[in-house]
Amino acid sequence: MHTSQRLLFCLFTCLLGLTACLPLATATAPPPSPTPTASPTATATPVWFPPTATPTPLALSTPSPTPEWLTGIGELIWQDDFSETGGWALLETATNTIAINDNHLTLALAQPKGYLYTVDSSAIFGNFYAEITAETTLCSGGDQFGLLIRFQSPANFYRYGISCDGQVRLDRVLSGAPSSP
């Protein structure tokens, strides 16, 4: 055999050997048919925060003005705007001053633990109702200001006092000695 024939024979034999090693052809299964999908069924949606009963708000009433408590009070019997000195006892010393200026009654005391007052001798009343507007400029701690009521003499009267730290006091001064009720 010639070389070319031999070569061709070898090539054919190798090819035949290779095809003998291949697996046998198997029948292929048809592709699976699509599975029908189930149509969704309605399910209840969970309510995580269920509604609660809301109380009905109460009806609010409209506030009315405070009724006038001063019923039975008669006509104004005395008023002083301090435009004139009138019956006030005024005083001016090195340490004390009682003066009326610019529609203000001013009492100034320069010594500690002192007491200074003035009265209007024309203002004498029985039972009465009083409204007072007071303004303090140099007032601290236990300093006091107030009103003398039923003044008979420097030793006999009632004293309604307000301290600059917010305390209120009512004293009766009898024979020069104060006492609180």
Secondary structure, 3 states (H helix, E strand, C coil): CCHHHHHHHHHHHHHHHHHHCCCCCCCCCCCCCCCCCCCCCCCCCCCCCCCCCCCCCCCCCCCCCCCCCCCCCCCCCCCCCCCCCCCECCEECCCEEEEEECCEEEEEECCCCCCCCCCECCCCCCCCCCCCCCCCCCCCCCCEEEEEEEEEECCEEEEEEEECCCCEEEEEEECCEEECC
